C-alpha cells in the first residue's frame, strides 16, 4: 500500500515524505482500503473523539501540552472572528486539483452552491476523518445542486496520493503558500516548538507543501451561494473538531441549524 499511514507513537502522527509505509508494530490510522469497516457511518464527532483519545493515550503529555497551547493562542488571537464570515463575499480562485486540472470557483458557482473544506494536509488524521465523512455525502450534496472541494497547502502530488488512498470523490485543490486561505483569513505560522515536534514525527511540511513557510490554515468549512456570498462558515482553531456533514447538508437545504461547539457558523 503506497500513501500516508499514521502511527501513534511516542511523538505524534507520522508521515514518511517519500511515501514509504512505516515499518512499525505500533498502532496506525488505517486508510479506508486497509480498514475492515469500509464506511464508518458513525457521527464524525465520535470518529474524531476516538482518534483524539488514542493520541492522548500514546503521545507524551509534554507534546500534548504544546499542541494545546498553540490552539489556545489561536483562540486568543480571535482568528475565528477575523476570518471571513456569513454575509461576506468569498474570494474567487483558480487552483489545481489532485489531477493537475485547473478548477475555478466561478465555474463551480455557475452550477450552484459550493461547499469548501479548508484542511491542513494528508498527514493529519482529523483532516482525513473529515474528508472521509464528507466523501460519504457527496451524492447528497450533488442532489441538492452543490459542489464540494477541499483546499490545503499541500502539493498536487500529495493531494493525488491522498485522493487515491482514501478514494475521495471530489477535488482536492492545492493552495500554494496558502494564498486562498489567506484571503479567507485562515492562515497562521506553526510555532518553533511545534515545528520541532512535527519534524521528530516525520511531518515534513516544507516537503509536503513545497515551501519553507511552515504556515497552515485553521480548519474551516464554508458554504458559498451562487452569488458568491458566504451563507455558512465554521472556523475552529482546534484541529480535532469539525462540523458534521449533516450540518452542512442542513444549511444547504435551508434548515436553521445553530452552530455546534466546534465553530462559528450561521445561516444568512
C-alpha positions as CSV (number, residue, x, y, z in Angstrom):
1,X,0.0,0.0,0.0
2,X,1.5,3.3,-1.1
3,X,0.5,6.5,0.6
4,X,0.2,8.1,4.0
5,X,-0.1,6.0,7.1
6,X,-0.2,7.3,10.7
7,X,1.5,5.7,13.7
8,X,0.5,6.7,17.2
9,X,3.9,6.6,18.8
10,X,5.8,8.5,21.4
11,X,5.7,11.6,19.3
12,X,2.7,12.2,17.0
13,X,1.0,11.1,13.8
14,X,3.8,10.2,11.3
15,X,4.2,10.6,7.6
16,X,7.1,9.3,5.5
17,X,7.7,12.1,3.0
18,X,8.9,9.6,0.4
19,X,5.6,7.7,0.7
20,X,7.1,4.5,2.1
21,X,4.9,2.7,4.6
22,X,6.0,3.0,8.2
23,X,7.6,-0.3,9.4
24,X,6.4,-0.2,13.0
25,X,4.3,-2.5,15.1
26,X,2.5,0.3,16.8
27,X,-1.0,1.4,16.1
28,X,-1.8,3.0,12.7
29,X,-4.6,5.2,11.5
30,X,-5.9,2.8,8.9
31,X,-7.0,4.0,5.5
32,X,-10.4,3.1,4.0
33,X,-8.7,0.4,1.9
34,X,-6.9,-1.1,4.9
35,X,-9.8,-0.9,7.3
36,X,-12.2,-3.8,7.9
37,X,-15.1,-1.3,8.2
38,X,-15.1,0.4,4.8
39,X,-17.8,3.0,5.5
40,X,-17.7,4.3,9.1
41,X,-21.3,5.6,9.5
42,X,-20.8,6.9,13.0
43,X,-21.2,10.7,13.6
44,X,-17.9,12.5,12.7
45,X,-17.6,13.8,16.2
46,X,-17.4,10.2,17.5
47,X,-14.7,9.2,15.0
48,X,-12.6,12.3,15.8
49,X,-13.1,11.8,19.6
50,X,-11.8,8.3,19.2
51,X,-8.7,9.4,17.4
52,X,-8.2,12.2,19.9
53,X,-8.4,9.7,22.8
54,X,-5.9,7.4,21.2
55,X,-3.4,10.2,20.7
56,X,-3.9,11.3,24.3
57,X,-3.1,7.7,25.3
58,X,0.1,7.3,23.3
59,X,1.6,10.8,22.9
60,X,3.6,12.3,25.7
61,X,2.0,14.8,27.9
62,X,4.6,17.4,27.1
63,X,3.8,17.1,23.4
64,X,0.1,17.3,24.0
65,X,0.6,20.5,26.1
66,X,2.4,22.2,23.3
67,X,-0.4,21.4,20.8
68,X,-3.0,22.6,23.4
69,X,-1.1,25.8,24.0
70,X,-1.0,26.6,20.2
71,X,-4.8,26.0,20.0
72,X,-5.3,28.3,22.9
73,X,-3.1,31.0,21.4
74,X,-5.0,30.8,18.2
75,X,-8.3,31.2,20.1
76,X,-6.9,34.2,21.9
77,X,-5.9,35.8,18.6
78,X,-9.6,35.8,17.6
79,X,-8.7,34.2,14.2
80,X,-12.2,32.7,14.0
81,X,-13.8,36.1,14.4
82,X,-11.4,37.7,11.9
83,X,-11.9,35.1,9.2
84,X,-14.5,35.8,6.5
85,X,-17.9,35.0,7.9
86,X,-21.6,34.8,6.9
87,X,-22.7,37.6,4.5
88,X,-19.2,38.4,3.3
89,X,-18.1,38.0,-0.3
90,X,-16.0,34.9,-0.9
91,X,-12.7,35.5,-2.8
92,X,-12.7,33.9,-6.2
93,X,-9.9,31.4,-7.0
94,X,-8.4,29.1,-9.6
95,X,-6.4,26.2,-8.2
96,X,-5.0,22.9,-9.5
97,X,-6.9,19.8,-8.4
98,X,-5.2,16.5,-7.5
99,X,-5.1,15.5,-11.1
100,X,-3.4,18.8,-12.1
101,X,-6.6,20.3,-13.7
102,X,-7.5,23.9,-13.1
103,X,-10.6,24.4,-11.1
104,X,-12.3,27.8,-10.7
105,X,-14.7,28.9,-8.1
106,X,-16.6,30.9,-10.7
107,X,-17.1,27.8,-12.8
108,X,-18.4,25.8,-9.9
109,X,-20.7,28.6,-8.6
110,X,-22.2,28.9,-12.1
111,X,-23.6,25.4,-11.4
112,X,-24.9,26.0,-7.9
113,X,-23.7,26.4,-4.3
114,X,-20.2,25.5,-3.3
115,X,-19.0,23.8,-0.1
116,X,-15.3,24.2,0.8
117,X,-13.3,22.4,3.4
118,X,-10.0,24.0,4.3
119,X,-7.8,21.4,5.8
120,X,-4.1,21.1,7.0
121,X,-2.9,18.1,5.0
122,X,-2.9,14.4,4.4
123,X,-0.7,13.9,7.4
124,X,-3.5,15.0,9.8
125,X,-5.8,12.2,10.9
126,X,-8.5,14.6,11.8
127,X,-8.5,16.1,8.3
128,X,-8.6,12.6,6.9
129,X,-11.6,11.8,9.1
130,X,-13.5,14.9,8.0
131,X,-12.8,14.3,4.3
132,X,-13.8,10.6,4.5
133,X,-17.0,11.7,6.2
134,X,-17.7,14.4,3.5
135,X,-17.0,11.7,0.9
136,X,-20.0,9.8,2.1
137,X,-22.4,12.7,1.4
138,X,-21.1,13.8,-2.0
139,X,-24.1,12.2,-3.6
140,X,-26.5,14.1,-1.4
141,X,-24.6,17.4,-2.0
142,X,-24.9,16.8,-5.7
143,X,-28.6,16.0,-5.5
144,X,-29.0,19.4,-3.7
145,X,-27.2,21.1,-6.6
146,X,-24.0,21.8,-4.8
147,X,-20.3,21.1,-5.5
148,X,-17.7,20.2,-2.9
149,X,-13.9,20.9,-2.9
150,X,-11.3,20.6,-0.2
151,X,-8.4,23.1,-0.1
152,X,-5.0,22.6,1.5
153,X,-1.4,24.0,1.1
154,X,-0.1,20.6,0.1
155,X,1.3,20.0,-3.3
156,X,-0.7,18.4,-6.2
157,X,1.4,15.2,-5.7
158,X,0.4,15.0,-2.1
159,X,-3.3,15.7,-2.9
160,X,-3.2,12.9,-5.6
161,X,-1.9,10.4,-3.1
162,X,-4.5,11.4,-0.6
163,X,-7.4,11.2,-3.0
164,X,-6.1,7.8,-4.3
165,X,-5.6,6.3,-0.9
166,X,-8.9,7.4,0.6
167,X,-11.0,7.0,-2.6
168,X,-12.2,10.6,-2.4
169,X,-14.8,11.5,-5.0
170,X,-14.3,15.3,-5.0
171,X,-11.5,17.6,-6.0
172,X,-8.6,18.3,-3.6
173,X,-7.2,21.7,-4.5
174,X,-3.6,22.7,-3.9
175,X,-3.3,26.2,-2.5
176,X,0.4,27.0,-2.8
177,X,1.6,29.3,0.0
178,X,-2.0,29.4,1.4
179,X,-2.9,32.2,-1.0
180,X,-6.6,31.5,-1.0
181,X,-6.7,30.5,2.7
182,X,-5.0,33.8,3.4
183,X,-7.8,35.7,1.6
184,X,-10.3,33.9,3.8
185,X,-8.3,35.0,6.9
186,X,-7.3,31.5,8.0
187,X,-3.5,31.4,7.9
188,X,-1.1,31.1,10.8
189,X,2.5,30.1,11.2
190,X,3.4,26.9,13.1
191,X,5.4,28.0,16.2
192,X,9.0,26.8,16.5
193,X,8.5,24.3,19.3
194,X,5.6,22.7,17.4
195,X,7.7,22.6,14.3
196,X,10.2,20.6,16.3
197,X,7.5,18.1,17.2
198,X,6.4,17.7,13.6
199,X,10.0,17.2,12.4
200,X,10.5,14.5,15.0
201,X,7.3,12.8,13.9
202,X,8.4,12.9,10.2
203,X,5.7,15.5,9.4
204,X,7.9,17.5,6.9
205,X,5.7,20.5,6.0
206,X,8.3,22.1,3.7
207,X,8.3,18.9,1.6
208,X,4.5,18.3,1.8
209,X,3.6,21.9,0.9
210,X,6.5,22.8,-1.4
211,X,7.6,25.9,0.6
212,X,9.5,26.8,3.7
213,X,6.9,29.0,5.3
214,X,5.6,26.5,7.9
215,X,2.2,28.1,7.5
216,X,-1.1,26.3,7.8
217,X,-4.8,27.2,7.5
218,X,-7.0,26.9,10.5
219,X,-9.5,24.2,9.6
220,X,-12.7,25.8,8.2
221,X,-15.8,24.7,6.3
222,X,-18.0,27.1,4.4
223,X,-20.9,27.1,2.1
224,X,-21.0,29.7,-0.7
225,X,-24.1,30.8,-2.5
226,X,-24.1,31.1,-6.3
227,X,-23.9,34.9,-6.0
228,X,-20.5,34.4,-4.1
229,X,-21.8,35.3,-0.7
230,X,-20.9,33.1,2.3
231,X,-24.1,31.6,3.8
232,X,-22.4,29.3,6.3
233,X,-19.0,29.3,8.0
234,X,-17.4,27.1,10.6
235,X,-13.8,28.1,11.7
236,X,-12.2,26.4,14.6
237,X,-8.6,26.7,15.8
238,X,-9.0,23.2,17.4
239,X,-8.0,20.9,14.5
240,X,-9.5,17.9,16.3
241,X,-13.1,19.2,15.9
242,X,-15.0,19.6,12.6
243,X,-18.7,20.2,11.7
244,X,-20.8,17.2,10.9
245,X,-21.6,16.6,7.2
246,X,-25.3,16.6,8.2
247,X,-24.9,20.2,9.4
248,X,-23.6,21.3,6.0
249,X,-26.4,19.5,4.3
250,X,-29.0,21.1,6.6
251,X,-27.7,24.6,5.8
252,X,-27.6,23.8,2.1
253,X,-31.3,22.7,2.3
254,X,-32.2,25.9,4.2
255,X,-32.6,24.5,7.7
256,X,-31.9,26.9,10.5
257,X,-29.3,24.9,12.4
258,X,-27.4,26.7,15.2
259,X,-23.6,26.4,15.4
260,X,-22.1,23.3,17.0
261,X,-19.5,23.8,19.7
262,X,-16.6,23.4,17.3
263,X,-17.1,26.6,15.3
264,X,-18.7,29.8,14.4
265,X,-21.5,29.2,11.9
266,X,-24.8,30.7,10.9
267,X,-27.2,30.8,8.1
268,X,-27.7,34.2,6.5
